[in-house]
Amino acid sequence: MDPNWDEALEALARFASDRGDAVRAIGLLDRVPGGDRDPMYELLRSFRPVDRPDLGRNDRCWCGSGRKYKVCH
């Protein structure tokens, strides 16, 4: 498979986003010329993980779901 094939990279980015791996999906879209203009790109940027040193694994999640942070995010 040609690693520069744009359609394959876009499909892999969609699979990664479906699995919840926003970082991997953004990395794949960055390899596509004009991938940063894809509508999915901005959406994925909002789902990148953020370091939360003030939040422990057993604390309630910041999103308001009521679940523990380690289970939710």
C-alpha positions in Angstrom: 0.0 0.0 0.0 1.3 3.4 -0.9 1.7 5.5 2.3 1.1 8.7 0.3 -2.3 7.6 -0.9 -4.6 10.4 0.4 -7.8 8.4 0.3 -6.3 5.7 2.5 -5.0 8.1 5.0 -8.4 9.9 5.2 -10.1 6.5 5.8 -7.6 5.5 8.4 -8.2 8.9 10.2 -11.9 8.2 10.2 -11.3 4.7 11.7 -9.0 6.2 14.4 -11.6 8.9 15.2 -14.3 6.2 15.5 -12.1 4.4 18.0 -11.7 7.6 20.0 -8.1 8.2 19.1 -8.1 11.8 18.2 -4.4 12.2 18.3 -3.8 9.5 15.8 -6.5 10.8 13.5 -5.1 14.3 13.5 -1.6 12.8 12.8 -3.0 11.0 9.8 -4.9 14.0 8.5 -1.7 16.1 8.8 -0.1 13.8 6.3 -2.7 14.6 3.7 -2.2 17.8 1.7 -5.0 20.1 2.8 -6.1 17.7 5.6 -6.2 20.5 8.1 -9.1 22.0 6.1 -11.2 18.8 6.5 -14.3 19.5 8.7 -13.4 16.6 10.9 -10.0 18.2 11.7 -11.4 21.0 13.9 -13.8 18.5 15.6 -10.9 16.2 16.5 -8.8 19.1 17.8 -11.5 19.7 20.4 -11.3 16.1 21.6 -7.5 16.0 22.1 -6.6 14.8 25.6 -5.7 17.5 28.0 -3.4 17.0 31.0 -5.3 17.5 34.2 -2.8 17.4 37.1 -5.5 18.8 39.4 -7.7 15.7 38.8 -7.0 12.3 40.3 -8.1 9.0 38.7 -10.8 8.4 41.3 -12.2 12.0 41.3 -15.5 12.7 39.6 -15.0 13.6 35.9 -14.8 17.2 34.9 -17.4 16.8 32.1 -20.2 16.4 34.6 -21.1 12.8 33.8 -20.9 11.8 37.5 -18.5 8.9 36.7 -15.0 8.6 37.9 -12.4 10.3 35.7 -10.5 7.0 35.0 -13.7 5.5 33.6 -15.1 8.5 31.7 -12.1 10.2 30.1 
